[in-house]
Amino acid sequence: MQRKQFIKIIAGTTSMITLGSFNKITDLLEKQDETMPVLFIGHGSPMNGIEDNEFSRRWALMGQEISVPKAVLCISAHWLTKGTLITAMEHPKTIHDFGGFPQELFNVQYPAPGNPSLASEISGIVKKANIGLDHEWGLDHGTWSVIKNMYPLANIPILQMSIDYNQSMQYHYDLAKELVSLRKKGVLIVGSGNMIHNLQMVAWDKMEVPNYGYDWAIEMHATFKKLIEDKNHQALIEYSKLGRAAILSIPTPDHYIPLLYSLALQTDNDEISFFNDKLVAGSLNMTSVKISKIGSHPITKPSHISTDSTVTDSI
């Protein structure tokens, strides 16, 4: 982040910071790598969007740890289409794409702006597919339940890219690679789904048991992490060859595909770290991945410093 951008962000708050603290904070931010990290986030239940729990708190902390993005591009498990689309409206709506939850969840609105010019730019970057500009969708819970915890002021432009559900795992991985230049333009790319996601086998009576998983889920939890650490992306692309535990973990690939979008953006200069690394209710996991430059360190921001709309400048 450049000094002038940071000064814009903290305008009006400097009375709360000593000169020494100010210099320390700006020096720290300027030392950060200009390449944005990439995240894969296990989003789990929509209730994580409004509950104060270990998962939502870690999302909030992540928003404080990384440089303020100019925009967020999210690939959510909940937007499946024929062909690939990207939201291109000025003001994406909040979509409540679920049922059977408390009214409090349906009342949530996350009025983050969009960025039509960035949507057009991304459409032009990708050569593997014709990316359509969408003006109907918005932000589904795979996006807002996570991002509202990271950026509660809803002042950073958010875009969603859909998943062409007719395509292969290799196709999605290869398409994602074409997005890598966005990391140097201040765009935070987030895949949102779950590595292990079998709703048919959820142990509802074990929801409150910490880190509870069936034997096959425990097996795949370890296998997925090892393959990610080893950067063995081909094995992850061809997950169906990993045996019965993999098939039980991924009965349908909708929540798994966003992981491939995130991993495809890893470079030789990146390292992997895991967070929210827990199994839930036997057949789910919340394990999330941060891909960032080797040797980079989290930014520590004072809690009273927040982002503002100055980051919505064109990219």
Contacts in CASP RR format, 6 or more apart in sequence:
PFRMAT RR
TARGET T0000
AUTHOR 0000-0000-0000
METHOD contacts of the structure
MODEL  1
MQRKQFIKIIAGTTSMITLGSFNKITDLLEKQDETMPVLFIGHGSPMNGI
EDNEFSRRWALMGQEISVPKAVLCISAHWLTKGTLITAMEHPKTIHDFGG
FPQELFNVQYPAPGNPSLASEISGIVKKANIGLDHEWGLDHGTWSVIKNM
YPLANIPILQMSIDYNQSMQYHYDLAKELVSLRKKGVLIVGSGNMIHNLQ
MVAWDKMEVPNYGYDWAIEMHATFKKLIEDKNHQALIEYSKLGRAAILSI
PTPDHYIPLLYSLALQTDNDEISFFNDKLVAGSLNMTSVKISKIGSHPIT
KPSHISTDSTVTDSI
1 29 0 8 1.000
1 30 0 8 1.000
1 32 0 8 1.000
1 67 0 8 1.000
1 68 0 8 1.000
2 30 0 8 1.000
3 26 0 8 1.000
3 30 0 8 1.000
5 68 0 8 1.000
5 310 0 8 1.000
5 311 0 8 1.000
6 25 0 8 1.000
6 26 0 8 1.000
6 29 0 8 1.000
6 30 0 8 1.000
7 26 0 8 1.000
8 308 0 8 1.000
8 310 0 8 1.000
9 68 0 8 1.000
9 305 0 8 1.000
9 306 0 8 1.000
9 307 0 8 1.000
9 308 0 8 1.000
9 310 0 8 1.000
9 311 0 8 1.000
10 17 0 8 1.000
10 22 0 8 1.000
10 305 0 8 1.000
11 308 0 8 1.000
13 304 0 8 1.000
13 305 0 8 1.000
14 22 0 8 1.000
16 302 0 8 1.000
16 304 0 8 1.000
17 25 0 8 1.000
17 302 0 8 1.000
21 302 0 8 1.000
25 301 0 8 1.000
25 302 0 8 1.000
25 305 0 8 1.000
28 299 0 8 1.000
28 300 0 8 1.000
29 67 0 8 1.000
29 299 0 8 1.000
32 67 0 8 1.000
32 296 0 8 1.000
32 299 0 8 1.000
33 292 0 8 1.000
33 293 0 8 1.000
33 296 0 8 1.000
34 184 0 8 1.000
34 186 0 8 1.000
35 183 0 8 1.000
35 184 0 8 1.000
35 293 0 8 1.000
36 66 0 8 1.000
36 67 0 8 1.000
36 69 0 8 1.000
36 182 0 8 1.000
36 183 0 8 1.000
36 184 0 8 1.000
36 186 0 8 1.000
36 187 0 8 1.000
36 188 0 8 1.000
36 189 0 8 1.000
37 66 0 8 1.000
37 183 0 8 1.000
37 188 0 8 1.000
37 290 0 8 1.000
37 291 0 8 1.000
37 292 0 8 1.000
37 293 0 8 1.000
37 296 0 8 1.000
38 183 0 8 1.000
38 188 0 8 1.000
38 189 0 8 1.000
38 190 0 8 1.000
38 262 0 8 1.000
38 265 0 8 1.000
38 266 0 8 1.000
38 290 0 8 1.000
38 291 0 8 1.000
38 292 0 8 1.000
39 62 0 8 1.000
39 188 0 8 1.000
39 189 0 8 1.000
39 190 0 8 1.000
39 191 0 8 1.000
39 262 0 8 1.000
39 288 0 8 1.000
39 289 0 8 1.000
39 290 0 8 1.000
39 291 0 8 1.000
40 190 0 8 1.000
40 191 0 8 1.000
40 192 0 8 1.000
40 193 0 8 1.000
40 258 0 8 1.000
40 259 0 8 1.000
40 261 0 8 1.000
40 262 0 8 1.000
40 263 0 8 1.000
40 288 0 8 1.000
40 289 0 8 1.000
40 291 0 8 1.000
41 59 0 8 1.000
41 146 0 8 1.000
41 190 0 8 1.000
41 191 0 8 1.000
41 192 0 8 1.000
41 193 0 8 1.000
41 276 0 8 1.000
41 288 0 8 1.000
42 192 0 8 1.000
42 193 0 8 1.000
42 194 0 8 1.000
42 195 0 8 1.000
42 276 0 8 1.000
42 285 0 8 1.000
42 286 0 8 1.000
42 287 0 8 1.000
42 288 0 8 1.000
43 77 0 8 1.000
43 141 0 8 1.000
43 142 0 8 1.000
43 145 0 8 1.000
43 146 0 8 1.000
43 192 0 8 1.000
43 193 0 8 1.000
43 194 0 8 1.000
44 55 0 8 1.000
44 193 0 8 1.000
44 194 0 8 1.000
44 197 0 8 1.000
44 280 0 8 1.000
44 284 0 8 1.000
44 286 0 8 1.000
46 98 0 8 1.000
46 101 0 8 1.000
46 105 0 8 1.000
46 141 0 8 1.000
46 142 0 8 1.000
46 145 0 8 1.000
47 101 0 8 1.000
47 105 0 8 1.000
48 55 0 8 1.000
48 56 0 8 1.000
48 145 0 8 1.000
48 146 0 8 1.000
49 56 0 8 1.000
49 105 0 8 1.000
49 108 0 8 1.000
49 141 0 8 1.000
49 144 0 8 1.000
49 145 0 8 1.000
49 146 0 8 1.000
49 148 0 8 1.000
49 149 0 8 1.000
50 104 0 8 1.000
50 105 0 8 1.000
50 108 0 8 1.000
50 145 0 8 1.000
54 276 0 8 1.000
54 278 0 8 1.000
55 276 0 8 1.000
55 278 0 8 1.000
55 286 0 8 1.000
56 149 0 8 1.000
58 275 0 8 1.000
58 276 0 8 1.000
58 288 0 8 1.000
59 146 0 8 1.000
59 149 0 8 1.000
59 150 0 8 1.000
59 276 0 8 1.000
60 149 0 8 1.000
60 150 0 8 1.000
60 152 0 8 1.000
62 150 0 8 1.000
62 275 0 8 1.000
62 290 0 8 1.000
63 150 0 8 1.000
63 151 0 8 1.000
64 299 0 8 1.000
64 300 0 8 1.000
64 301 0 8 1.000
64 303 0 8 1.000
65 298 0 8 1.000
65 299 0 8 1.000
65 300 0 8 1.000
66 188 0 8 1.000
66 292 0 8 1.000
66 298 0 8 1.000
66 299 0 8 1.000
67 186 0 8 1.000
67 299 0 8 1.000
68 156 0 8 1.000
68 307 0 8 1.000
68 311 0 8 1.000
69 156 0 8 1.000
69 186 0 8 1.000
69 187 0 8 1.000
69 188 0 8 1.000
69 311 0 8 1.000
70 156 0 8 1.000
70 157 0 8 1.000
70 185 0 8 1.000
70 186 0 8 1.000
70 187 0 8 1.000
70 311 0 8 1.000
70 312 0 8 1.000
70 313 0 8 1.000
70 315 0 8 1.000
71 114 0 8 1.000
71 115 0 8 1.000
71 118 0 8 1.000
71 156 0 8 1.000
71 157 0 8 1.000
71 158 0 8 1.000
71 159 0 8 1.000
71 186 0 8 1.000
71 187 0 8 1.000
71 188 0 8 1.000
71 312 0 8 1.000
71 315 0 8 1.000
72 147 0 8 1.000
72 151 0 8 1.000
72 156 0 8 1.000
72 157 0 8 1.000
72 158 0 8 1.000
72 159 0 8 1.000
72 187 0 8 1.000
72 188 0 8 1.000
72 189 0 8 1.000
72 190 0 8 1.000
73 122 0 8 1.000
73 159 0 8 1.000
73 160 0 8 1.000
73 161 0 8 1.000
73 179 0 8 1.000
73 182 0 8 1.000
73 187 0 8 1.000
73 188 0 8 1.000
73 189 0 8 1.000
73 190 0 8 1.000
74 139 0 8 1.000
74 142 0 8 1.000
74 143 0 8 1.000
74 146 0 8 1.000
74 147 0 8 1.000
74 158 0 8 1.000
74 159 0 8 1.000
74 160 0 8 1.000
74 161 0 8 1.000
74 189 0 8 1.000
74 190 0 8 1.000
74 191 0 8 1.000
74 192 0 8 1.000
75 160 0 8 1.000
75 161 0 8 1.000
75 163 0 8 1.000
75 176 0 8 1.000
75 189 0 8 1.000
75 190 0 8 1.000
75 191 0 8 1.000
75 192 0 8 1.000
75 257 0 8 1.000
75 258 0 8 1.000
75 261 0 8 1.000
75 262 0 8 1.000
76 140 0 8 1.000
76 142 0 8 1.000
76 143 0 8 1.000
76 160 0 8 1.000
76 163 0 8 1.000
76 191 0 8 1.000
76 192 0 8 1.000
76 193 0 8 1.000
76 258 0 8 1.000
77 142 0 8 1.000
77 163 0 8 1.000
77 192 0 8 1.000
77 193 0 8 1.000
77 194 0 8 1.000
77 197 0 8 1.000
77 254 0 8 1.000
77 255 0 8 1.000
77 257 0 8 1.000
77 258 0 8 1.000
78 97 0 8 1.000
78 140 0 8 1.000
78 141 0 8 1.000
78 142 0 8 1.000
78 254 0 8 1.000
79 85 0 8 1.000
79 137 0 8 1.000
79 140 0 8 1.000
79 160 0 8 1.000
79 161 0 8 1.000
79 162 0 8 1.000
79 163 0 8 1.000
80 162 0 8 1.000
80 163 0 8 1.000
80 165 0 8 1.000
80 254 0 8 1.000
81 162 0 8 1.000
81 163 0 8 1.000
81 164 0 8 1.000
81 165 0 8 1.000
82 164 0 8 1.000
82 165 0 8 1.000
82 166 0 8 1.000
83 129 0 8 1.000
83 130 0 8 1.000
83 132 0 8 1.000
83 162 0 8 1.000
83 164 0 8 1.000
83 166 0 8 1.000
83 167 0 8 1.000
84 126 0 8 1.000
84 129 0 8 1.000
84 130 0 8 1.000
84 131 0 8 1.000
84 132 0 8 1.000
84 161 0 8 1.000
84 162 0 8 1.000
84 163 0 8 1.000
84 164 0 8 1.000
84 175 0 8 1.000
85 131 0 8 1.000
85 132 0 8 1.000
85 133 0 8 1.000
85 134 0 8 1.000
85 137 0 8 1.000
85 161 0 8 1.000
85 162 0 8 1.000
86 119 0 8 1.000
86 122 0 8 1.000
86 123 0 8 1.000
86 131 0 8 1.000
86 132 0 8 1.000
86 133 0 8 1.000
86 134 0 8 1.000
86 159 0 8 1.000
86 160 0 8 1.000
86 161 0 8 1.000
86 162 0 8 1.000
87 114 0 8 1.000
87 119 0 8 1.000
87 134 0 8 1.000
87 135 0 8 1.000
87 137 0 8 1.000
87 138 0 8 1.000
87 139 0 8 1.000
87 159 0 8 1.000
87 160 0 8 1.000
87 161 0 8 1.000
88 116 0 8 1.000
88 119 0 8 1.000
88 120 0 8 1.000
88 132 0 8 1.000
88 133 0 8 1.000
88 134 0 8 1.000
88 135 0 8 1.000
88 159 0 8 1.000
89 114 0 8 1.000
89 116 0 8 1.000
89 134 0 8 1.000
89 135 0 8 1.000
89 138 0 8 1.000
90 113 0 8 1.000
90 114 0 8 1.000
90 116 0 8 1.000
91 111 0 8 1.000
91 113 0 8 1.000
91 114 0 8 1.000
92 112 0 8 1.000
92 113 0 8 1.000
92 114 0 8 1.000
92 137 0 8 1.000
92 138 0 8 1.000
92 139 0 8 1.000
92 158 0 8 1.000
92 159 0 8 1.000
92 160 0 8 1.000
93 138 0 8 1.000
93 139 0 8 1.000
94 108 0 8 1.000
94 109 0 8 1.000
94 110 0 8 1.000
94 111 0 8 1.000
94 138 0 8 1.000
94 139 0 8 1.000
94 144 0 8 1.000
95 137 0 8 1.000
95 138 0 8 1.000
95 139 0 8 1.000
95 140 0 8 1.000
95 141 0 8 1.000
95 144 0 8 1.000
96 105 0 8 1.000
96 106 0 8 1.000
96 108 0 8 1.000
96 141 0 8 1.000
97 140 0 8 1.000
97 141 0 8 1.000
98 105 0 8 1.000
98 141 0 8 1.000
108 144 0 8 1.000
108 148 0 8 1.000
110 139 0 8 1.000
110 144 0 8 1.000
110 147 0 8 1.000
110 148 0 8 1.000
110 154 0 8 1.000
111 154 0 8 1.000
112 139 0 8 1.000
112 144 0 8 1.000
112 147 0 8 1.000
112 151 0 8 1.000
112 154 0 8 1.000
112 155 0 8 1.000
112 156 0 8 1.000
112 157 0 8 1.000
112 158 0 8 1.000
113 155 0 8 1.000
113 157 0 8 1.000
113 158 0 8 1.000
113 312 0 8 1.000
114 157 0 8 1.000
114 158 0 8 1.000
114 159 0 8 1.000
115 157 0 8 1.000
115 159 0 8 1.000
115 312 0 8 1.000
115 315 0 8 1.000
116 133 0 8 1.000
117 314 0 8 1.000
117 315 0 8 1.000
118 157 0 8 1.000
118 159 0 8 1.000
118 187 0 8 1.000
118 314 0 8 1.000
118 315 0 8 1.000
119 133 0 8 1.000
119 159 0 8 1.000
120 133 0 8 1.000
121 315 0 8 1.000
122 131 0 8 1.000
122 159 0 8 1.000
122 161 0 8 1.000
122 179 0 8 1.000
122 182 0 8 1.000
123 130 0 8 1.000
123 131 0 8 1.000
123 132 0 8 1.000
123 133 0 8 1.000
124 131 0 8 1.000
125 178 0 8 1.000
125 179 0 8 1.000
125 181 0 8 1.000
125 182 0 8 1.000
126 175 0 8 1.000
126 178 0 8 1.000
126 179 0 8 1.000
127 178 0 8 1.000
128 171 0 8 1.000
128 174 0 8 1.000
128 175 0 8 1.000
128 178 0 8 1.000
129 164 0 8 1.000
129 175 0 8 1.000
131 161 0 8 1.000
134 162 0 8 1.000
137 160 0 8 1.000
137 162 0 8 1.000
138 160 0 8 1.000
139 147 0 8 1.000
139 158 0 8 1.000
139 160 0 8 1.000
140 160 0 8 1.000
142 192 0 8 1.000
142 193 0 8 1.000
143 158 0 8 1.000
143 160 0 8 1.000
143 190 0 8 1.000
143 192 0 8 1.000
146 190 0 8 1.000
146 192 0 8 1.000
147 158 0 8 1.000
147 190 0 8 1.000
148 154 0 8 1.000
151 307 0 8 1.000
153 306 0 8 1.000
153 307 0 8 1.000
153 308 0 8 1.000
155 307 0 8 1.000
155 308 0 8 1.000
155 309 0 8 1.000
155 311 0 8 1.000
155 312 0 8 1.000
156 307 0 8 1.000
156 311 0 8 1.000
156 312 0 8 1.000
157 312 0 8 1.000
163 172 0 8 1.000
163 254 0 8 1.000
163 257 0 8 1.000
163 258 0 8 1.000
164 171 0 8 1.000
164 172 0 8 1.000
165 254 0 8 1.000
169 237 0 8 1.000
169 238 0 8 1.000
169 239 0 8 1.000
169 253 0 8 1.000
169 257 0 8 1.000
169 260 0 8 1.000
170 237 0 8 1.000
172 257 0 8 1.000
172 260 0 8 1.000
172 261 0 8 1.000
172 264 0 8 1.000
173 233 0 8 1.000
173 237 0 8 1.000
173 260 0 8 1.000
173 261 0 8 1.000
173 263 0 8 1.000
173 264 0 8 1.000
174 264 0 8 1.000
175 261 0 8 1.000
175 264 0 8 1.000
176 260 0 8 1.000
176 261 0 8 1.000
176 262 0 8 1.000
176 264 0 8 1.000
176 265 0 8 1.000
177 264 0 8 1.000
177 265 0 8 1.000
179 189 0 8 1.000
179 261 0 8 1.000
179 265 0 8 1.000
180 265 0 8 1.000
180 267 0 8 1.000
182 189 0 8 1.000
183 189 0 8 1.000
183 265 0 8 1.000
185 315 0 8 1.000
186 315 0 8 1.000
187 315 0 8 1.000
189 261 0 8 1.000
189 262 0 8 1.000
189 265 0 8 1.000
190 262 0 8 1.000
191 258 0 8 1.000
191 259 0 8 1.000
191 261 0 8 1.000
191 262 0 8 1.000
192 258 0 8 1.000
193 255 0 8 1.000
193 256 0 8 1.000
193 258 0 8 1.000
193 259 0 8 1.000
194 255 0 8 1.000
194 256 0 8 1.000
194 284 0 8 1.000
194 285 0 8 1.000
194 286 0 8 1.000
195 220 0 8 1.000
195 221 0 8 1.000
195 224 0 8 1.000
195 249 0 8 1.000
195 250 0 8 1.000
195 255 0 8 1.000
195 256 0 8 1.000
195 259 0 8 1.000
195 285 0 8 1.000
195 287 0 8 1.000
196 217 0 8 1.000
196 220 0 8 1.000
196 221 0 8 1.000
196 224 0 8 1.000
196 249 0 8 1.000
196 250 0 8 1.000
196 279 0 8 1.000
196 283 0 8 1.000
196 284 0 8 1.000
196 285 0 8 1.000
196 287 0 8 1.000
197 249 0 8 1.000
197 250 0 8 1.000
197 255 0 8 1.000
197 256 0 8 1.000
197 283 0 8 1.000
197 284 0 8 1.000
198 217 0 8 1.000
198 248 0 8 1.000
198 249 0 8 1.000
198 250 0 8 1.000
198 251 0 8 1.000
198 283 0 8 1.000
198 284 0 8 1.000
199 283 0 8 1.000
199 284 0 8 1.000
200 251 0 8 1.000
200 283 0 8 1.000
201 214 0 8 1.000
201 248 0 8 1.000
201 282 0 8 1.000
201 283 0 8 1.000
202 281 0 8 1.000
202 282 0 8 1.000
202 283 0 8 1.000
202 284 0 8 1.000
203 212 0 8 1.000
203 213 0 8 1.000
203 214 0 8 1.000
203 281 0 8 1.000
203 282 0 8 1.000
203 283 0 8 1.000
204 281 0 8 1.000
206 212 0 8 1.000
206 213 0 8 1.000
206 281 0 8 1.000
206 282 0 8 1.000
207 280 0 8 1.000
207 281 0 8 1.000
210 278 0 8 1.000
211 278 0 8 1.000
211 279 0 8 1.000
211 280 0 8 1.000
212 279 0 8 1.000
212 280 0 8 1.000
212 281 0 8 1.000
212 282 0 8 1.000
213 221 0 8 1.000
213 279 0 8 1.000
213 280 0 8 1.000
213 281 0 8 1.000
213 282 0 8 1.000
213 283 0 8 1.000
214 248 0 8 1.000
214 282 0 8 1.000
214 283 0 8 1.000
216 244 0 8 1.000
216 245 0 8 1.000
216 248 0 8 1.000
216 249 0 8 1.000
217 245 0 8 1.000
217 248 0 8 1.000
217 249 0 8 1.000
217 279 0 8 1.000
217 282 0 8 1.000
217 283 0 8 1.000
217 284 0 8 1.000
217 285 0 8 1.000
218 279 0 8 1.000
219 245 0 8 1.000
220 242 0 8 1.000
220 245 0 8 1.000
220 246 0 8 1.000
220 248 0 8 1.000
220 249 0 8 1.000
221 279 0 8 1.000
221 285 0 8 1.000
221 287 0 8 1.000
223 242 0 8 1.000
223 245 0 8 1.000
223 246 0 8 1.000
224 236 0 8 1.000
224 287 0 8 1.000
225 274 0 8 1.000
225 277 0 8 1.000
225 287 0 8 1.000
227 233 0 8 1.000
227 235 0 8 1.000
227 236 0 8 1.000
228 236 0 8 1.000
228 263 0 8 1.000
228 272 0 8 1.000
228 289 0 8 1.000
229 272 0 8 1.000
231 266 0 8 1.000
231 272 0 8 1.000
233 260 0 8 1.000
233 263 0 8 1.000
233 264 0 8 1.000
233 266 0 8 1.000
235 241 0 8 1.000
235 242 0 8 1.000
236 259 0 8 1.000
236 260 0 8 1.000
236 263 0 8 1.000
237 260 0 8 1.000
239 246 0 8 1.000
239 250 0 8 1.000
239 256 0 8 1.000
240 246 0 8 1.000
240 247 0 8 1.000
248 283 0 8 1.000
249 283 0 8 1.000
250 256 0 8 1.000
259 289 0 8 1.000
262 289 0 8 1.000
262 291 0 8 1.000
263 289 0 8 1.000
263 291 0 8 1.000
265 291 0 8 1.000
266 272 0 8 1.000
266 291 0 8 1.000
269 293 0 8 1.000
269 294 0 8 1.000
270 291 0 8 1.000
270 292 0 8 1.000
270 293 0 8 1.000
270 294 0 8 1.000
271 291 0 8 1.000
271 292 0 8 1.000
271 293 0 8 1.000
271 294 0 8 1.000
271 295 0 8 1.000
272 289 0 8 1.000
272 290 0 8 1.000
272 291 0 8 1.000
273 289 0 8 1.000
273 290 0 8 1.000
273 292 0 8 1.000
274 287 0 8 1.000
274 288 0 8 1.000
274 289 0 8 1.000
274 290 0 8 1.000
275 288 0 8 1.000
275 289 0 8 1.000
275 290 0 8 1.000
276 286 0 8 1.000
276 287 0 8 1.000
276 288 0 8 1.000
277 286 0 8 1.000
277 287 0 8 1.000
277 288 0 8 1.000
278 285 0 8 1.000
278 286 0 8 1.000
278 287 0 8 1.000
279 285 0 8 1.000
279 286 0 8 1.000
280 286 0 8 1.000
END
